[in-house]
Each structure stands twice: as C-alpha cells, then as structure tokens.
Amino acid sequence: MTPADPPADPPVDPDDADDADDAVDREPTDDELAVHAVLDGEATATQRRRVAGDPSLRARVTEMKAVVDQVAAPPQAPGDDVF
C-alpha cells in the first residue's frame, strides 16, 4: 500500500448491524401500523383513536401526508427564465 491508497474497509460482521439495518428487519409497531392505516384511509376506529390521542402520532401523520402530497403532485414545467 502506498501513501496515496485509501485504507481498506474493515470486514463487515453481519451480527453487528446498525439501527438502520434493524429497522428493516423488524416488524412495524402498532403505532406505525396505525399511522399508515390512517394515511391509507383504512384505519380501524381503535387505530384512529390511537393516533388522535397521541400528539407525536398526529405529527407523524401530518409529516407523512406532506410527503405523500409532494410525491403525488405532477412535476412543474420549467419557467421561461430557464432557457
């Protein structure tokens, strides 16, 4: 190895997963299921009450609804000032 070569990456230990990997491998919580059900319009009365009664879940629904709205919006055509 010369001084210009970057150091090699350390080997990956599959048993030493970080939190992001854990989120992929775990089942969603009841709160997460309730939030997604509300967003999808498929929430049960119990799920709606759970979300309505928890400010952090209501905030999560609001945040995710904003993302859904942005993704669903058609792209805007470039203005005349672009060319």
C-alpha positions as CSV (number, residue, x, y, z in Angstrom):
1,M,0.0,0.0,0.0
2,T,1.3,3.4,-0.9
3,P,0.5,6.6,1.0
4,A,-2.0,7.6,-1.8
5,D,-4.0,4.4,-1.4
6,P,-7.0,4.6,0.9
7,P,-7.2,2.2,3.8
8,A,-9.2,-1.0,3.1
9,D,-12.7,-1.2,4.6
10,P,-12.9,-3.3,7.7
11,P,-14.7,-6.6,7.2
12,V,-18.5,-6.5,7.8
13,D,-19.8,-8.5,10.7
14,P,-23.4,-9.5,10.0
15,D,-24.1,-9.8,13.7
16,D,-23.1,-6.2,14.3
17,A,-25.9,-4.4,12.4
18,D,-26.6,-0.8,13.0
19,D,-30.0,0.7,13.8
20,A,-30.9,1.4,10.2
21,D,-30.5,-2.3,9.4
22,D,-32.5,-3.2,12.5
23,A,-35.4,-1.1,11.2
24,V,-35.6,-3.1,8.0
25,D,-35.5,-6.5,9.8
26,R,-38.2,-5.8,12.5
27,E,-41.9,-5.9,12.4
28,P,-43.7,-2.5,12.5
29,T,-45.1,-1.3,15.8
30,D,-48.8,-0.9,16.5
31,D,-48.2,2.9,16.4
32,E,-46.6,2.6,13.0
33,L,-49.3,0.4,11.7
34,A,-51.9,2.9,13.0
35,V,-50.2,5.9,11.3
36,H,-50.0,4.1,8.0
37,A,-53.6,2.9,8.2
38,V,-54.8,6.5,8.8
39,L,-52.8,7.7,5.9
40,D,-54.2,5.0,3.7
41,G,-57.8,5.6,4.8
42,E,-58.0,2.1,6.2
43,A,-57.7,2.7,9.9
44,T,-60.0,1.0,12.3
45,A,-61.8,3.0,15.0
46,T,-59.2,1.9,17.5
47,Q,-56.3,3.0,15.3
48,R,-58.0,6.4,14.6
49,R,-58.4,6.9,18.4
50,R,-54.8,5.9,19.0
51,V,-53.5,8.4,16.5
52,A,-55.9,11.2,17.5
53,G,-55.0,10.8,21.2
54,D,-51.2,11.0,20.7
55,P,-49.7,14.3,19.6
56,S,-46.5,12.6,18.3
57,L,-48.5,10.2,16.1
58,R,-50.7,13.1,14.8
59,A,-47.5,15.0,13.9
60,R,-46.1,11.9,12.1
61,V,-49.3,11.6,10.1
62,T,-49.0,15.3,9.2
63,E,-45.4,14.9,8.1
64,M,-46.1,11.8,6.1
65,K,-49.1,13.3,4.4
66,A,-47.0,16.2,3.3
67,V,-44.6,13.8,1.6
68,V,-47.4,11.8,0.0
69,D,-48.8,15.1,-1.4
70,Q,-45.4,16.1,-2.8
71,V,-44.8,12.8,-4.4
72,A,-48.3,12.7,-5.9
73,A,-48.1,16.3,-7.3
74,P,-47.4,16.5,-11.0
75,P,-44.0,18.0,-11.8
76,Q,-44.0,21.7,-12.6
77,A,-42.9,22.7,-16.1
78,P,-39.8,24.9,-16.2
79,G,-40.5,28.6,-16.4
80,D,-39.5,30.8,-19.3
81,D,-36.5,32.0,-17.3
82,V,-34.9,28.6,-17.5
83,F,-34.0,29.0,-21.2
